[in-house]
Amino acid sequence: MNYEEFTRNLGKAGLTSKSFADLLKYNRNSITNLSKKDEVPKHLAIIAVLLGEMKDKGVEFEPLIEKMDLQALKARGKEIQKSLKD
């Protein structure tokens, strides 16, 4: 799936790329940077499609995802820079 189709599915779910990143505890830049790639990773594409379909069916997905208590991912670049300094 390309980024345009990805954002269309997010819009169907009532989300922007930034709100999607916040919901899943991703770095906002990691999601918006996908626009520079040919394809969105499959796992994110699947999530976007499912969220769009859930919204169409009247399923409130935000509380379900928030209940999972997801932890933010650490930025890989910062970890690499830190390890180089040590």
Secondary structure, DSSP 8 states (H G I E B T S, - for coil): --HHHHHHHHHHTT--HHHHHHHHT--HHHHHGGGGSSS--HHHHHHHHHHHHHHHTT---HHHHHHT-------HHHHHHHHHH-
